[in-house]
Amino acid sequence: MRLSIRAELDYDFPSPCDILLELEAAIIPEQAVLQAHLDLPIVDHFARIPGHDTIGDRIWLRHQGNLKVTYTGLVEVQRRVEDIAPLAAVPPHKLPGETVEYLMPSRYCPSYEFQALVEDEFTGLAGGARVHAISEWIARHIAYVSGSSGTATGAMETYVSRQGVCRDFAHLLITMARASAIPARFASVYGLGVTPQDFHAVAEVFLDGYWHLVDATGMSSADRMAKIGVGRDAADVSFLTSYGSAVFNRQEISVVEA
């Protein structure tokens, strides 16, 4: 499937500010970036650096004043997609080194607080069957409510409030998977079918030797997503991080089938 993507950001920075962007579709084997263009104003500094796990790029900017960023891309999704339920978990002692950090708690994913809960709720299930059951549990018990959470909301707050947005759904699935000794990471994506359309957040779990995207909101699917970047949680893959005062003006995302 080919996805036509357009992202527009409009911010003001009253004083000189360091800004970290991550909004371009990653150039990785599971997706081909056929066309891409990034439109920026003249800035004081511009530099590309690798994203987390070398998936995608981050861009350092230094700028003062108005910043309008427009990214357009044409991406052909080529990733391996399969039903995760039959897939086996990799025993922790056999996990490759690069997956181990995704067993650990992180800022928004306090997995140690969920170990008793997942063993009680999903007893008898392992590997992909457990991840599938976790995703279904979230769909039944957590309501998608726009504006219901903020930048400080973590998985425990989502579990208690029983509502959230895509990043909260992803954080909760990641947390429960890690509590089950299954590596799980946060993926920022452009997803076809997301309503309202925005930067989308999903989980990615390591099963049977591969990473598999799982959208706990059910709005998109692995064959309809263009991956931007990955990390331990949302803090690692924010589309814009400012190290100074920032004023939000406008943001618009479009993802359509080409």
Secondary structure in CASP SS format (residue, H / E / C, confidence):
PFRMAT SS
TARGET T0000
AUTHOR 0000-0000-0000
METHOD secondary structure of the structure
MODEL  1
M C 1.00
R E 1.00
L E 1.00
S E 1.00
I E 1.00
R E 1.00
A E 1.00
E E 1.00
L E 1.00
D E 1.00
Y E 1.00
D E 1.00
F E 1.00
P E 1.00
S E 1.00
P E 1.00
C E 1.00
D E 1.00
I E 1.00
L E 1.00
L E 1.00
E C 1.00
L C 1.00
E C 1.00
A C 1.00
A C 1.00
I C 1.00
I E 1.00
P C 1.00
E C 1.00
Q E 1.00
A E 1.00
V E 1.00
L E 1.00
Q E 1.00
A E 1.00
H E 1.00
L E 1.00
D E 1.00
L C 1.00
P C 1.00
I C 1.00
V C 1.00
D C 1.00
H E 1.00
F E 1.00
A E 1.00
R E 1.00
I E 1.00
P E 1.00
G C 1.00
H H 1.00
D H 1.00
T H 1.00
I C 1.00
G C 1.00
D E 1.00
R E 1.00
I E 1.00
W E 1.00
L E 1.00
R E 1.00
H E 1.00
Q E 1.00
G E 1.00
N E 1.00
L E 1.00
K E 1.00
V E 1.00
T E 1.00
Y E 1.00
T E 1.00
G E 1.00
L E 1.00
V E 1.00
E E 1.00
V E 1.00
Q C 1.00
R C 1.00
R C 1.00
V C 1.00
E C 1.00
D C 1.00
I C 1.00
A C 1.00
P C 1.00
L C 1.00
A C 1.00
A C 1.00
V C 1.00
P C 1.00
P H 1.00
H H 1.00
K H 1.00
L C 1.00
P C 1.00
G H 1.00
E H 1.00
T H 1.00
V H 1.00
E H 1.00
Y H 1.00
L H 1.00
M C 1.00
P C 1.00
S E 1.00
R C 1.00
Y C 1.00
C E 1.00
P C 1.00
S H 1.00
Y H 1.00
E H 1.00
F H 1.00
Q H 1.00
A H 1.00
L H 1.00
V H 1.00
E H 1.00
D H 1.00
E H 1.00
F C 1.00
T C 1.00
G C 1.00
L C 1.00
A C 1.00
G H 1.00
G H 1.00
A H 1.00
R H 1.00
V H 1.00
H H 1.00
A H 1.00
I H 1.00
S H 1.00
E H 1.00
W H 1.00
I H 1.00
A H 1.00
R H 1.00
H H 1.00
I C 1.00
A E 1.00
Y E 1.00
V C 1.00
S C 1.00
G C 1.00
S C 1.00
S C 1.00
G C 1.00
T C 1.00
A C 1.00
T C 1.00
G C 1.00
A H 1.00
M H 1.00
E H 1.00
T H 1.00
Y H 1.00
V H 1.00
S H 1.00
R C 1.00
Q E 1.00
G E 1.00
V C 1.00
C H 1.00
R H 1.00
D H 1.00
F H 1.00
A H 1.00
H H 1.00
L H 1.00
L H 1.00
I H 1.00
T H 1.00
M H 1.00
A H 1.00
R H 1.00
A H 1.00
S C 1.00
A C 1.00
I C 1.00
P C 1.00
A E 1.00
R E 1.00
F E 1.00
A E 1.00
S E 1.00
V E 1.00
Y E 1.00
G E 1.00
L C 1.00
G C 1.00
V C 1.00
T C 1.00
P C 1.00
Q C 1.00
D C 1.00
F C 1.00
H E 1.00
A E 1.00
V E 1.00
A E 1.00
E E 1.00
V E 1.00
F E 1.00
L E 1.00
D C 1.00
G C 1.00
Y E 1.00
W E 1.00
H E 1.00
L E 1.00
V E 1.00
D C 1.00
A C 1.00
T C 1.00
G C 1.00
M C 1.00
S C 1.00
S C 1.00
A H 1.00
D H 1.00
R H 1.00
M E 1.00
A E 1.00
K E 1.00
I E 1.00
G E 1.00
V E 1.00
G E 1.00
R C 1.00
D C 1.00
A H 1.00
A H 1.00
D H 1.00
V C 1.00
S C 1.00
F C 1.00
L E 1.00
T E 1.00
S E 1.00
Y E 1.00
G C 1.00
S C 1.00
A C 1.00
V E 1.00
F E 1.00
N E 1.00
R E 1.00
Q E 1.00
E E 1.00
I E 1.00
S E 1.00
V E 1.00
V E 1.00
E E 1.00
A C 1.00
END
